[in-house]
Amino acid sequence: EMILTQQPDIIFLQEVDWNYKVNQLEDFAEDHGYYLAEKKNYSMVILSKTPLTFVPSQSTPQTHIGYLFMETIIDGQEILLVNVHNPIPWFDKKALPLLGLSVWWYTDDFRNHRMDQLTEDLSQHQDKMIIFGGDFNMNAYTVDYRKLQPYQDAFKAGGTGLGFTWPNARSEILKIPLTTPLFRLDYIFTSRDIIIHQAEKLSSTGSDHLPLLVTLSFPRN
């Protein structure tokens, strides 16, 4: 219903239920004029009003949480689209050999490594306009956010307020009923020459993340 109301040209979806994708999303795309690209078995989908071409990423490992690179042409311009789903910083065991102990230690090393891979892959496409977005599982005060300074944060450029997107509903990971967004984990970034007109959070769709809508345009050569 939200897609039909907003009529977006490009949609990034993460954590798509596989049964839903097979049974409904493909039919929806066909019925409403969208091209569909998926990272098979990785719960990531891009829908676009213009045809999509797969772009292999150079460094990203094939894990459940990753990146989907596609290319499209809009108004005669090549656009690189990247759907992002970063791993969650969490706790891991760290050995302390001198004490003969193992302790649980908070770490964001895996996400940091994946962000290094993402920025490396993006650097290979500086000849194109770039739009990438999704669930980054980071806030705007992290080292990983600063790695994206070559690009513009669409909500920062065209939005108002704090932009908190999570948690919007009960978190299955934390197992506690958080229902008020307290963190900004979801972003859309673009090349800096793309013009951001507006960025806004939309109402809940049942996900534990709120969706983002960005209105943008491309500079004329």
C-alpha positions in Angstrom: 0.0 0.0 0.0 2.8 2.4 0.9 4.6 1.7 -2.4 1.5 2.3 -4.4 0.8 5.5 -2.6 4.4 6.9 -2.9 5.2 5.5 -6.3 9.0 5.4 -5.7 11.3 4.8 -8.7 13.8 2.8 -6.7 13.2 0.6 -3.6 15.8 -1.0 -1.4 14.4 -3.9 0.8 16.3 -5.9 3.4 15.4 -9.0 5.3 12.7 -9.9 2.8 10.8 -13.0 3.9 11.7 -15.7 1.4 8.1 -17.1 1.2 6.7 -13.6 0.7 9.2 -12.8 -2.0 8.3 -16.0 -3.9 4.6 -15.8 -3.5 3.9 -12.0 -3.7 6.8 -9.7 -4.4 7.6 -11.0 -7.9 3.9 -10.7 -8.8 3.7 -7.2 -7.4 6.7 -6.1 -9.4 5.3 -7.5 -12.6 1.8 -6.0 -12.0 3.1 -2.5 -11.1 5.9 -2.0 -13.6 9.0 -2.7 -11.5 12.1 -4.6 -12.4 13.2 -6.9 -9.6 16.8 -7.8 -8.6 17.6 -10.1 -5.7 20.6 -11.5 -3.9 19.3 -15.0 -4.0 18.9 -16.6 -0.6 20.3 -13.4 1.1 16.9 -11.6 1.7 17.9 -8.5 -0.3 15.8 -7.0 -3.1 16.0 -3.9 -5.3 12.9 -2.8 -7.2 13.4 -0.2 -10.0 11.2 1.4 -12.6 14.1 1.2 -15.0 16.0 -2.0 -16.1 18.7 -3.4 -13.7 22.0 -4.9 -14.6 24.0 -6.9 -12.0 27.4 -5.5 -11.0 29.7 -8.0 -9.2 31.3 -6.5 -6.1 35.0 -7.0 -5.9 35.6 -7.6 -2.3 32.4 -8.4 -0.5 32.1 -12.0 0.8 28.9 -14.0 0.1 27.4 -13.9 3.5 23.8 -13.5 4.6 24.3 -9.8 5.5 25.9 -8.0 2.7 25.5 -5.8 -0.3 23.6 -6.0 -3.6 25.2 -4.0 -6.5 23.1 -3.1 -9.5 23.3 -0.6 -12.3 20.5 1.3 -14.1 20.2 4.2 -16.5 18.0 7.1 -15.7 17.7 10.1 -18.0 20.6 8.9 -19.9 22.9 8.7 -16.9 24.5 5.5 -15.5 23.5 5.1 -11.8 25.1 2.5 -9.4 22.6 1.2 -6.9 23.7 -0.6 -3.8 21.4 -2.2 -1.2 23.1 -2.3 2.2 22.6 -4.6 5.2 25.4 -4.4 7.7 26.0 -6.9 10.4 25.0 -6.0 14.0 27.7 -5.0 16.4 27.4 -7.6 19.2 29.2 -9.5 21.9 31.9 -12.1 21.2 34.2 -14.2 23.4 37.7 -12.9 23.9 40.3 -15.1 25.3 42.6 -13.8 28.1 45.3 -16.5 28.0 47.4 -15.1 30.9 44.4 -15.4 33.2 43.0 -18.6 31.7 39.7 -16.9 31.1 37.4 -16.0 28.3 35.2 -12.9 28.6 32.3 -11.5 26.5 33.5 -8.4 24.7 31.4 -5.9 22.7 32.8 -5.6 19.2 32.0 -3.9 16.0 35.0 -5.4 14.2 33.0 -7.4 11.7 30.9 -4.4 10.7 34.0 -2.2 10.4 35.6 -4.8 8.1 32.5 -4.9 5.9 32.3 -1.1 5.7 35.9 -1.1 4.5 34.9 -3.5 1.8 31.9 -1.4 0.8 33.9 1.8 0.5 36.6 0.0 -1.5 34.0 -1.4 -3.9 32.3 2.1 -4.2 35.7 3.6 -5.0 35.8 1.5 -8.2 32.7 3.3 -9.6 33.5 7.0 -9.3 32.7 7.4 -13.0 29.0 6.9 -12.2 26.4 8.5 -10.0 26.0 6.4 -6.9 23.0 5.8 -4.6 23.3 3.4 -1.8 21.1 2.8 1.2 19.6 0.4 3.7 20.1 -0.9 7.2 23.7 0.2 8.2 23.4 -0.9 11.9 25.5 2.2 12.9 24.8 5.6 14.2 26.2 8.9 12.8 28.9 9.1 15.5 30.8 6.0 14.5 34.1 5.6 12.7 32.2 3.7 10.0 29.9 6.7 9.4 32.9 8.9 8.9 34.2 6.5 6.2 31.3 7.7 4.1 32.3 11.4 4.1 32.9 11.4 0.3 29.1 10.9 -0.1 26.2 12.9 1.2 23.8 11.7 3.8 20.4 12.3 2.2 18.5 12.7 5.5 21.1 15.2 6.7 20.9 17.1 3.5 17.1 17.1 3.0 15.4 15.9 6.2 14.3 17.4 9.5 14.6 16.2 13.1 16.8 13.4 14.4 15.8 10.8 11.9 15.6 7.9 14.4 14.4 4.7 12.6 14.8 1.9 15.1 13.3 0.2 17.1 9.9 0.8 15.6 8.4 -2.5 16.9 9.3 -5.3 19.3 12.9 -6.4 18.6 13.2 -10.1 18.1 16.9 -9.9 18.8 16.7 -8.0 22.1 13.6 -9.8 23.2 12.2 -6.7 24.9 9.2 -4.6 23.8 11.0 -1.5 22.5 8.5 0.4 20.3 9.9 4.0 20.2 12.7 4.8 17.7 15.8 5.8 19.6 18.6 5.3 17.0 19.2 6.3 13.4 20.4 3.0 11.8 18.9 3.4 8.3 20.4 5.7 5.7 20.4 6.7 2.0 23.7 8.1 0.7 24.4 9.5 -2.7 27.2 11.0 -4.8 27.6 14.7 -3.8 26.5 16.0 -7.2 23.1 14.4 -6.9 20.5 17.0 -5.7 18.6 16.1 -2.6 15.2 17.8 -2.5 13.6 16.1 0.5 14.2 13.2 2.9 11.6 11.9 5.4 10.7 9.0 7.6 7.4 7.3 6.6 4.9 5.6 8.9 5.3 2.0 10.1 4.8 -0.9 7.8 5.2 -3.6 10.5 9.0 -3.8 10.4 11.1 -3.0 13.4 12.7 -0.2 11.2 10.9 2.8 9.8 11.2 3.3 6.1 12.9 6.3 4.5 11.8 8.2 1.4 14.2 10.5 -0.5 13.3 12.8 -3.4 16.3 13.6 -5.6 17.3 14.6 -9.0 20.4 14.4 -11.2 22.4 17.4 -12.5 22.2 18.0 -16.3 25.4 17.6 -18.2 
